[in-house]
Amino acid sequence: MAARSTAKASAPAAGRLPEDALAARIVGSAKAAPAAAGGAKLDERLAEEDAVELDALAQREPAVRTALERLAEHSPFLWGLIDRDPDRAVRAFSAAPETRLSEIVAAMDGAWRDDDRALAAALRQGRAEAALTIALADIGGVWEGAEVTAALSDVAEAAIRAATRAALRDAYRAGKLMLPHPEDPEKGSGFFVLGMGKLGARELNYSSDVDLIAFFDTEVSQVADEEEITSVFVRVAQTIGKLLQERTADGYVARVDFRLRPDPGSTPVAISRDMALSYYESVGQNWERAAMIKARVVAGDADAGELFLKELRPFIWRRSLDHAAIADIHAMKRQIHAHKGHGQIAVEGHNLKLGRGGIREIEFFAQTQQLVAGGRDPDLRSRSTIETLGRLVETGWITATARDALVDAYWFLRGLEHRLQMIDDAQTHTLPDDEEELLRFARFAGYEDRDSFAKVLTTRLKLVQRHYAKLFEDAPDLSSEAGSLVFTGEDDDPDTLRALSGMGYAEPASAIQTVRGWHRGRYPSMRSARAREILTELAPAILQALAKSGRPDAALNGFDKVLERTTGGIALLALVRAHPEILNLLADVLGAAPRLAETLARRPRVLDALLDPAFFGHLPSREEIEARVSEALAQSTTYEDMLDRARIVGQELNTLIGIRVASGTAPADQAGLAFARTADVLVEALFERVEAELVRVHGRVKGGQAAVVAMGKLGGEEMTAASDLDLILLYEHPDKTTETDGDRPIAPSQFYARLTQRLTAAISAPTAEGVLYDTDFRLRPSGRAGPLATRLKAFESYQAEEAETWEHMALSRARVVAGPKTFRRTVGRAIGKVLTMKRDPKKVAKDVREMRALLDREKGGGGPWNLKHAPGGLVDIEFVAQALQLAYGHTKPKLLFTVTAGAIDRAREAGLLDEEDHAALVSAAHLQLDLTQALRVAVEGTRFDPDDAPEGLKALLCRVGEAPDFSRLTADLAERQKAARAVFTRVMKNLE
């Protein structure tokens, strides 16, 4: 394959390096904190036979060794590239990075002539070669920030071009598309791809998504069947997405996002240029104008693409001073403040891109002034942020001092952003929350300690914030381009009907009636004149926000229920006016997640919590949840009041987590831990209070102790919004203690049985505030036939002598969540002893197979969207982890881990799973867990029927699953499940 052959050809012979080689140009004095652990790891790897050339190079060039030590110490991703192929590093060091990148790009450009499988491999290998070369040039001080971002953009663009050529070629060979130049498929095809955002500006970050929009020109494109033109180019766009983002044994090239196209919730992934122009001219929003500033043709028919951009200029660059643009951009910026560090400059957990003083503020500083003045001044029509800042000085909009400060801060922050992403090749912009992890990162960035790093960082963040604040000193009101929106009188205004219909409301007359009812004080919350005054101001913004949800009518009905059931209409509307980002959140939730919408309608007080930046900006830590729960329960005056307050705070916390997942302000893969943290804290708090109440009545069991063990989703920290709690209560006491020491003594067994009953009621009994969680104690020894609470020694005896394999599998997810610390450790050791018992792997495999077959019969079916029980679904992945733990835990106790993903990782580290099988399981697990989170947040019940799913929900699932459209998501899901089932089969066979 082209990329591989080029890579091999570039490997140097031993001897003197060219003067312009990367190794010779690394800045010896570049900041580099000590990397002792990296040095040891490097020495171990260089001692192996396949690393002879790299070892020699590291010995000859001390700067090379320093760079390698830093990667070994701080970047699992980059070190993995070297570890798997040491010659890859030799190739990078031994040539000029400019030359090496040119070779890689050329190889990727030419790889389209191979079949799709070979092309995919070549693109992924080329991306790996480029990732290492660019990182070394960056870390070694050889390239400045602009050279790094340009190189990253060139590599991504080469891959997109190759994928586009191959996709067009495939359509041509299938007889669907006629090409005037088959040997150059892009030329004259009429199909073109715009690179948006950082790709369009050639400012791509290290592990960036690529934002693309695919268009076709019906006047130029020639297809076999004119009626199929859209489906032909949709397939082309989907093929491009698959070639770039599908994960294989070679990794992936780039995550692809097609959602910047016009009205992505209702348009195909490739749309005609005429449809797009009509959209932009009629309903295009100011944020889309802002996005189009950086649009650039990156693949396909360049002539057709450039003509489209030329025709789009009047939409992007309006000649009049557009204050509505400032209002809309400001509203977008207020959404950004949902991130940690939004209210003040932060270090730990600060988002370098979206937080205060971050990269986005610099971009918006430049972009907003472009939108305002670019229509009259063509000199301001630049894609590049840095170039725009320079032109703003030339045209008198800003001072040279402001430009220099912002440019310096921009490249400083971009450099840190790249370091963050180099660690694990993750699209992250957030500094570590953990103090030790932050120190590690600071050292990777070249600082000796946290404080010296923090000082330099905060200085620049504050500087950016000051300049940005001057631009937005007066927060403008939210604006609307919806047209006429009149809700007075008896007859429906025709212009209003048209405006609502154009916004996407299927029943505009009904929508008018709903809003008219608000204005007329139909609900108590809207009866004050002040509430109606605020409503008059906000109605256009509310209707537009709900329209963008993908399900405008359903979202409007949901908002109507919230207004109907809340008593604080003024407070709610004032909240929405002061915080436009909350309106956008509500629109997303009401449109895509009917389950959450119903919760908000029942409990509108949850909305008050959105004002708390500590809980809105990020998923709460354990400490934050503990503080919130403690504060809520401390206010209770009676035991019953305490139970109500526990439900209120629990529902609030869980709803806030769900809102963040549904709205995209928090990734789905973090929700399981957040839900589990909340349940942990609540169970522990209730356990302590329930036990204290029981002691008050019956006294204590002298010398007795009890602990609550979480199993299932809670134990595995993979809870969803709809999970119940699988719990076991274990206790122990001296044999001589026969009864409690209170005024109404009872036997220890009775005491702990009642403790279990009361804990169950405290968690799951309905009160005026509803149910906290459903609970299930059936995983205790002997299930329903056994006592509610189990003595520890009886538990140990049962597990050692009577328990079946499935019970031990369930125990692999056991985690002690409440009780005295010493007894928790005792219980933990007892569980560990059970899990590390010596077992026959053959019997384990046999039992697991039988159990899986039973589940297939009882709960299978439903296709790939039966995420838990489908072949290759979550059960298969969990069973692999659990079977390996039981089969090998006796000799490899480090296999034990309650979280499935972590257990799979440990199995790979122990040599029980190869890289390919591990990757297949992890990929299938991550996607299905993320989709499960979204579904449990959005809809009631465990069954999901894609045929009946609303478009808003499908859009939510596509976003969570990082897929361009729902059909691609379903296909990707099925492929990952197939791979996971194959691993399950292989693992069981190996055990036998």
Summary of the structure (lengths in Angstrom):
residues: 992
radius of gyration: 30.1
end to end distance: 38.8
largest distance: 95.8
contacts: 3486
relative contact order: 0.05
helix: 64%
strand: 6%
